[in-house]
């Protein structure tokens, strides 16, 4: 039997024409195809499909490839913008005009299920796959980001998963030569079984040098380039479109195996091949491998392809047709070459010592015909496989989650006001979610290549210099799943706006977003309620910010079934955003500079503990409302931040997020190796003042000589502010109480995660 896990449960031999309908439906069911979908397939083909054809539909109609449960909602998102060059779903990634003849291709995707089973290869191939989406478009990747979610970090399994994922990301990115410049990491028990690994890639391309995933021109030859095809990753898309169970480790062959050195060769060869002008179209082979590339390119061009599977370079002998078609072996591309220019393409790949095999031809039939041994093994209409063609579209039931009753029942007065907040501050500073992630990011090469970040100081978000252009690119990833869990619509709006706030704090103008939507099983009405509400919130926020959605990834089935219990992850719609920063117009450092500088909080002060790290870490409260957020306040704050940058009076700037005002101040103090003296608002609880996470607030520091200028600017803007303290030498004091030396807090914050993950 072939070494493909999911196939073990299925008789892979072609079904006989006289097979009973019950036998055919049983096979379809094992491949994840419903009876209704099986009947649709029969209608498209005017006959029952054979096993290879059924396998093709099983991957192309899986949730991972077809978005059959989500597309109706995704289409409500804003997808048009003045600077968009490629809209959502048109190509492998979004493309945004930066000016000066440059464009930015960017995208974020998940590799969750594979990483939960085999963390190193799962994370590594996630990184490789997202970079291929970028350079397939002709753009050179210049930066990577990631957004990671793990369970309880001091358990043996989670230590193994964290170390495996981080090593996989670091090793692949470092070898490929693309710097990992930032990201985010959260820990929560809901991710104990289903970790989330979301990878983002950002690339640059000149106008007129992009490539498209098309198969125009009947008669043009079709090539497969890059690595040979093996049995790894077969039915990976199907694997990603189902719940994890206690037996999922048996699906290990569904995890692909990556080779970053091969990808580096493929990157250079692909960009060089595009530059020859010989290519008509090019498509990365990701989920569903050859099947997906052939169908999407053909459907887009309203053409077809005849493919000879005997000509596909393979790593194992005797591979069955479905194995070749469904393999998700890494570092491969499908290319359509202009007839007569084959030699130019072959010369490029010969130079880079990579496979470049002509395996077929573009046709005008609208069908995908695959042959092996001189016989047709599959013949399907190309447009029946893809979204917008024949793939099914569903509108799932929604139901308000029952746990929201517990959220509404929360009463902040049930939480006793502490006589001193010092011990709570110490606990939060060492919380795995809040504490420094330097143990992780020091394993990533963030300085490779010459487009380095513009400052060595930590800032609100990474800012990448675009050499010789006078422009810089700001990149942000954000999502607090606790907020989304408490209120899916508001929580997703916060995720979008925090990503934008970070870019604005860095002196940039937000341009567009990509998203990675991580949710549980869409057939669960409560989960689908979370999804539908999250999309509403994302759309509303993006329209207000004028940041269109360029595409992304939906990852359902982050849902573990153990015995008789089923637990979905907290909804995690991760937002990846880019923004443009002109030279000389930004100040991205968050470090306090000089003793005596004044510290201000800009934004409304509210007695709000909702969904805070304080409630969870210090009081064990898992159900409380999302923090206060008003979109109009957020937009007004962005205007104030722009004015502050233009005034040139900022010494430091940082937004207020996880851990509240105290953690924001602590991060500024540690970065500047300074302390601070803070006075809280006596009209509100001290713990709410220090640790509350109400939104649309920033912390700044200025020279004392600029006090009048600042306050005049804020009064003119009619925006709330409060002077809350000053920068000190090396000590922290709050309302006259000594909180200790900054060095002690730095040690606590910097090493807490490493100590937690250390092997006992």
N, C-alpha and C positions, 0 to 999 in steps of 0.2 A: 504493500500500500504506500502511496506517496506520503511524505512527511508534512502533511498540512492538517493541523489540529481539527478544525471545524469539519473538514471533509471526512474525518474518521467515522462520523455518525451517518454518513451518506454513502450509498452505493454509487461510486463515481462513474461507473460504466454507462454508456448512452442508454437511455430508456428505449425499449422496443416500441415500435409503432402500435403494437396491440396491447401495450400496458394498460391496465384498467385506470380509470380516472382516480380511484382511491389511491393506487400506487403512486400516480403522478402527483397528487395533492400531498401525499405523505412526504415525498421527496422535496416538493416545494416548501412545505412547512419547515423541514429541517434546514432549509437554506434561508429561512426568514421571510418567505413569500406567503401572503395570505391567500385564501381561496378566491377572494374578489380580485386580487392582483393577478393570480394565475389565469383567471378568465380573461382579464384585460390583455395579457400576453398572447393568449390563444387568438383573440380577436385581431391583434396587430399582425400576427403571423399567418392567420387563416389556417392554422394547424397547431397541434400540441408541440411545444418546444422539446428538443432533445436535451440531454443533461448539460452539455456545454452551453447551449443557449439559455437554459434556465439559470445556470451559474452566472452568466453575463448579467441577466436581469436582477439576480439577487444582489449583486454588488452595486449596480447602477441605480437600483431602486431602494437601496438601503438609505436610512436617514442620513448617514455620513456623506453620501454622494448626492442624493436627490433633494434633501431638505423638504421632504414631502409633508412633514408636520409643521414646518415653520415658515415656509415661503409666503403664505398669505399675510402673515404679520410682518415679515421682513420687507415686503413691498410697500408698507406704509411709511418706512423710514425716508428721510430726505436724501435724495440721491443725485441732486443737481447742484452745481455751484460754479461760480465764475472762473475759478482756477482749476476745476476738474478737467483733465484731459481724457481720462478713462473712468467711466462710471462703474457702480457696483455690478458685478457679475459679467462684465464685458470681457475682461481678461483675467490673467492669473492673480493680479493685484491691482490696487488702485494707483492712479497716476495723477499727480498734482503739479501744476505749473509753479515754479519758484521764481521765475523771471530770469533775465540774462541768458535765455536759451537753455536753461536747465529745468529738469523735472525730477520729482521724487516719487519713486515706486515704494509702497510700503504695505505690509499686511501682517496680521497676527493669526496664528492657528494653534490648535490644541494637539497634544499627543498624550492624552490622559490614560486611557486603558493600557496601551503598551507600557507606559512608564510605571503603572501600578504592578505589572507582572514582571517586567525586566527593566528596572529603572535606568541603568546605564545606557543600553541600546535604545530604549524607548525615548529618553530625552535627547540622546545624540541624533537619532534619525529625525526627531521633530525639528531640531535646529537645521539639519541638512535640508529637509523638505521645504521649510519656509524660505531659506536662502535661494533654493532653485526656483521658487515662484517669482523671485525678484529678478534673477539674472536671465530667466527665460524671456523676460520682457526687454532684454537688452540693457538693463541697469546693473551697475556694479554695486553689490552690497557694501555699505560703508559702516554700518553699525547694527548691533543686535540688542534686543531687550528681552526680558522674560518676566512672566508673572506666575508664581508658584504657590501652591496651597498644599499643606501637609497636616497630618493629624497631631496627636500628642507626641512631642519630640523626644521625650525621655524613655520611650518604649523601644525595645530591641528592633522590632520590624521597622519602625519609623526612622530610627537612626540609619538603618541600612538603606531605606528608600531615599532619604535626604542626601546621604553621601553618594549614592549611585546616580541620582538625577544631577546633582551639582557636578560630579565628575564627568558625566556624559555631555552636559552642556559645555563645560570648560574645555574638555579635550577636543571635541569636534570644532568648536568655534576657534580655539587657539590654533589648531592645526590648519584650519581653512584660512586663517589670517583675517578674520572679521572681528573687530573689537566688540565685546559685550560691555556696553557703557552704562547700564542701569537696569532697574526692574523693581520688583516688589515680592515679598515673601510673607505669607500669613500662616498661622497655625491655629487649628480648631479641631475638636473631636469629630466633627461631621466629616472630615476628610481622612479619617483613620483608615478606611478601606479604599476609598476613591480619592487618590491625590490628583491634583490638577497641574499639568505642565503646559503652559501657554508660551509660545515662542514668537517673537516679532523680529522682522527684518526690514531694514530701510536701505534703499539704494538710490543712486544717482544715474541719470541718463541725459544726454543732450537731445533736444528736440530733433526729430527726424531720424534718430538712430534707434528707435524702439522696434520691437518685433511683436507679432500678433499670433495668437493661437488659432490659425485658420488652415484650411486645406483647400485652397482655391486651385482651379486649373486641372480638369480631368486630363490624365496622361502624365501628370507630374509624378516623379518617383517619391516613395515614402521610405525614410531611413530610421532605424533605431540606432542611437549612439550612446556611448558611455559604457557602463558595466555590463557584464553578461547577466542573463536572467536565470534566477534560481528559484527554489521552492519557498524561500523565506517570504513571509508576509502574505501568503495566500489567504484570501478572505479577511484581510485586515480591516477593510471597510465594514464588513458584516460584524466582525469582532467589536468594532467601535460603536456599533448600532445595537448593542444589547447590554443588559445589566451584567455587572460582575457578580460572580457567585464564589462559593468556597472551592469550586472546581475549576476556576478560571486559570489557575496556574497550568492546567493541562493544555491550555491554548497557547503555550509558549511559542510554537512555530509561527503564530500569527504576528509576532514581533519581528520587525525588519532588522537587518544588521547593516550598519553604516561604515563607510570608509572615507574619512575627511580628506585624505590625500588624493583619492580618486575624484572627489568632488572638486577639489582645487583645480585639477587638470580639466575637469568638465566645465567649470566656470570659465576658465581662460579660453578653452576651445569653443565654447558656445558663443562668447562675445566676439571672438575672432571670426567665427562662421557667419554670424549676423552681419559683421562689417564687410564681408565679401560681396554681399548683395545677391548671393546665390539662393538664399532661403525665401520660401513663400510663407512658411509658418513654422512655429516651434511650440511644443507643449511639454511641460514637465510630466514625468510619470510618477504620480503620487498614489493616492488611494485608487485601487482597482487597476493600476498599472496600464498595460497596453490597451485594455478595454476602454478605460476612461479617456485616454488621450485620443484614440481613434474616433470614438463617438462624439466627443465634444468638438473636436476640430471639424469633423465632417458635418455635424448638425449646424454649426455656425456658418459654414460655407454652402450649405444645402447641396453637398456632394456626398460621395461614398468612398469606400476603399476596398480593394482586394488585397488581402494580406496572406503571405505564405509563411506559416509558422515554422516550417523547416529551415527557414533562413534566419530565424532569430538566434543570435548567439546565446547558448545556454551553459549553465555550470554543471548540470547533472544530465545524465543520459536518460532517455526514455520518458521525458516529461510529457504528460498528457496535455491535450489542447487547453483544457480549462486551467491547468497549472500555469502554462505560459501566458495565457490571457489575463489571469487574475493575480499573478505574482506581483508583489510590491517591492521587489528588489530595488535597492537604492541606486542613486547616481546614474539615472537613465533619462533620456529625452526621446521624443518622437519629432522628427523633422520632415517637412515637405520641401523638396528642392525643386527649383525651376529646371524643367527638362533641358538638357544640354549643358548644365552647369554642375553636373555631378562631380567632375574632377576637382573643381575648386573646393567643394565640401570634403571630399575624400582626402585631399592634401592637408587640410587643416587638422583632421582627426588623426591622420597618419603622423603628423608632426608631434601631436600630443600623446601618441601611442595609446589611442582609445579605439574601441570598436566603433565602426561606422558601416553598418550593413544595410543594403537595400533590401527591404522585405516586402514591398508592395507598390501599389500605384493608386493614385486618386482616380475615381470613376464618376460618372454622372448618374449613377443608379440610385443614389440616396440610401444605399444599403452597405452594411459591413459584412463582407464575405471572407471568412477565414478558412484556409485549407491546410491540410497536413497529409503527407503521403499521397498527394495528388487528388485527394478527395475533399469536398466541402464538409467541414465539421460544424460550421455555424453560419447562418445567413439571417441577419436581423436588420430591420429598418433603423438607421442611425438616429433619427429624431425621436423614435419611441423610447430611447434610453435616457434622454436628458430632460432636465427641468425646462419647462416651457414647451416641450414637445409632447412626449407620451407619458412621462413619469407621473404617477398619481399625486394628487394634492388633497390634503385632508384639513379639516377644521375641527380640532379636538375640543372636548368638553372642558370647561373651566369651573372651578369651585373654590370659593374663599377658604384658605387653609384653617383648620380648626385651631391651630396653635395661636392664631391671632387673637383669640379670646384671652389667652394668657398675657399677651402683650398689652391689650387694653386694660387688663386688671392691674397692671403695674402701678404702684403708688410710690413716688420718690420719698415721701415722708416715712415709709417703712424702713428706709435706710438711715441708720443713726448717723448724725453729723459727728465726725471724729474730733476729739479735742486737739489732736495734731495730725497733720496729713503727711508727716515726714516718712513714716513707715510705708504708707500707701504709695507715695511717690517712688520710694526705693523698689517696691515690688513691681510697679508698672515699668520702671526703667529697665528692669531685668526680664520683663515678659518677652517670650520668644517672638511675638508679633511686633513688639515695639523696639526691642533692643537692636543694636547694630548688626547688620548682616555681613560684616567684614570677613567673617570666616568663610562666607560664600563668595563674595565678589573678589577676594584676593586670589581665588582660583581661576578667575577669568582674566584674560589679557585685554585690558581696555585701552592700551596705547599703541597697539599694532597699527601699521599704515600711517599715513601722514595727515589725515584729517582728524587731529586729536581734539579732545574737548578743550574749550576755550579757557578753562581755569582749572587749577589743581585743587581749589577749594570746593568742598561740597556745596551744591546749590539746590534750588527747588526742583530742577530736573537737568538731565544732561543737555549740553549745548555743543554741537559739533561744528567746527570751523569748515567752511567750504572754501578751500584755498583759492585765492585769486579772484574771488567774486564779491567781496565785501559783504557776504551773507553768512549767516549761521543757521543751523537747523536745531530746533529744540524738540525733544522727544519725551513723551510721558506715557506711562501705563498706570492705570488706577482702577481699583474697585474694592470697596469694603463690603464684603458679603453679609456682614452682620446688619448693615443698614438695609441692604436689599431684602434680606430675610424678614426684617421687621416691617418694611413697606416697599414692595418691589418697584413701584413706580417712582417714589421719591428717592429710594436708594440708588436707582440707576441714574436718575438725574444728578444726584450728588457725584456719582462716579465720573460722568461726563464733565461736570463742572469743576471737579477737583483736578482732573487732567488739564483742563483749560487754565485753571487758576495757577497751576505750577508753571505753565508756559508763559503766562502773562507776568508772573513774578520774576521770571528769567528775562523779561524784557521783550518777549515775543508776541506775535499775533497768531492765534490758533487758526489752522487752515482746514483740517479735515480729520476724520477718525476712521479707524478700523476697529472691529470688535471680535471678541471670542466669547461666545455665549455658552456658559457651562451650567447645565441644569440636569435634573433627574430624569425619570422616565416620562415621556410626553403623554403616555396613556393614563397617567395619574392626574386626575382633574386638578388637584391642588398644585402640582408641579406646573401644569400648563397655565394655571392662573398666574403663577409667579412669572412665567415666561411672557405671557401676553401683556401683563402690566409693566414689566421691565421694558418691553419694546415701546409702549406708550411713553414711558418716561424718557427713554433715549431719544425718541423722535422729537418730543417737546423741547428738550434741552438743546439738541443739535440745531433745531430750527432757530431757537433764540440766539445761539452763539454763531450761527452761520457756518457751521462745521459739518458739511455733508458726510454721509456714511459711504465709504468707498468699497466696502466689502468686508469680508472676515470669515468667520467660521461658527457654525452651530454645533455644539457638543452636548447632545442629550445622553441619557442612560448613564449618567454619573450617579449610580444608584446600585447599592450592594444588597443582594439577597442572601441572607445567612439564616439557615433553618427556616423559621416561619416569620422572620422579621425582614423588613425592607427599609433601608434608610437612604434617602437622597442627600446629596451635599446641599449646603446652603446655596441658593442661587447666586452665581458668580458671573455676571456679565462684564468681563474685563474690557476696558477701553484703552486702545492705543491711539495716541494723538500726536500729530506733528504741527509745528509752528515755525514761523520765519522770524529770525532775529537779525536786524541790520547791525553792522559794525558800529560801535560807539553808542548804541541805544539800549544797552542792557547792563544790568548789574546783577549777576546771578549768585553771588556769594551769600551764604547765610551766617557767616562768622561775625560775632561781635568784634569790634576793632579796638576801641580805646576806653580805658577806665574813665568814667564820668559821662560817657555817651548816654543819652536818654532813650528809654525803651517805651514804645507805644503799642497798644493793640488797636487795630483798625477794624471796625465792625461792631455789631451789636453784642453786648454782654448779656447772656441769658442764663437763668438757673435751670440748666438742662443737663441731665445725666444720661439721657436716652442712648442705648446701644453703645455705651462707652466701654473702653478697655478697663476703666476703673470698676464699673459694675461687674464685669465678667471676671477680672483677675483678683479683685479684692473682696468681692461679695458673692461670687458664684452665680450671679443673675444672668440667665440666658435669654430671658424674654422681657424686653422693654422697648418702648417706641423708638423709631428712627430719630436721629437728632433733628433739631429745627432747621429748616431750609426753605428759603423763598427765592425763586428764580430771579425776581426783579432786584433783590438785594445783591445777588451774586453778580449780575450784569453791572450794577452800579459800582460794586467793589472793583471790578476789572477796569472801569473808567478811572477810578481813583488811583489804582496802581500805575496805570499809564501816566497819569499826571505826576505821580511821585518820581517815576523814572525820568521824566522830562525835566523835573525840577533839579535833578542832580544832587539831592540832599541825602539820599539813602546811604547809610553805612552798611546795613544788612537788611535782608528781607526773608521771611519764611512764613508759609501758610500754617494754619492750625488744623491738625487732623488727629490721627490716632494718639491717644494719651493726653489730648487736650493742650491747653496753654502751657502747662508746666513742661511737657516734653518738647514743645517747640522752642521754649526758652533754653532748655537744657542743651538741645542740639546746637543752638546758636552759640551758647557759652562754651561748649566743648570744642567746637570748630575754631573759636578764637582764643582758646585756652584762657578764658576769663571767667569770672563769676558774675552774679547779679544780685541786686537788692530789689525785692518785689513787694508791693503793697496791694493787697486784694481789695475788692469792693465789699465793704462791711454790710451792705444791704442784701447780700446773697450768701448762700452756703459757701464756705471756703473750698470744700471738695468739688462743688460744681464750678466754681471760678477756676480752679486749677486743672481739673480733669474732664470737665464737660466738653463735648465734641460738637456743639452747635456750629453750623457751617458759616461760610462767607466771612472769615476772619483771617487776618494776617498779623504777624509781629514784625515790627521794624525797629531799627535803632538809628539815631541821628546824632550829630554833634549838638551839644547844648546851645551853641551859637545859632543853630537853625530852628530853634523851638518856635519862634514867632512866625517864621516863614511856613513851617509845616502846619501849624494850627490855623493860620490864615487860609492856606490851601484847602484844608479839610472843612473849615467853616463855609468857604465859598462853595464847596461841593455838597454841602449839607449832608455830610456822611458822619456817622457816629465814630468816636475815637476816645481813647483814655490813656493818659500817661500813667504807666504802672510801675516804673522803677528806673534803675540806672545800672550801667555796667560797672562791676566791681573788679578788684584785683584777682582773687582766686577763690572766693568764698561765696556760698549761696545763702541768702537770708530771705525769709518770707514773713512779713508782718512782725519783724523783729526776732523771729526764731531762727537760730542757726541750723542750717541743713547740711553743713560740712563743706569740705574742700572739693573743688571741681575735679581734681585728680582722682578722688575716690569715686565720684560719679562717672567719670570717664572710664575707669576700670570696670565698674559695674555694667555700664551700658555696652562697652566694647567687647567684653569677654563672656557675657551671660550665655549667649547662644552656643559658643564653642564649648563652654563648660557643660551645658545641657547635653550636647551631642557627643561628648567624650565617652569613650568606651569604659564602662565600670569594671 
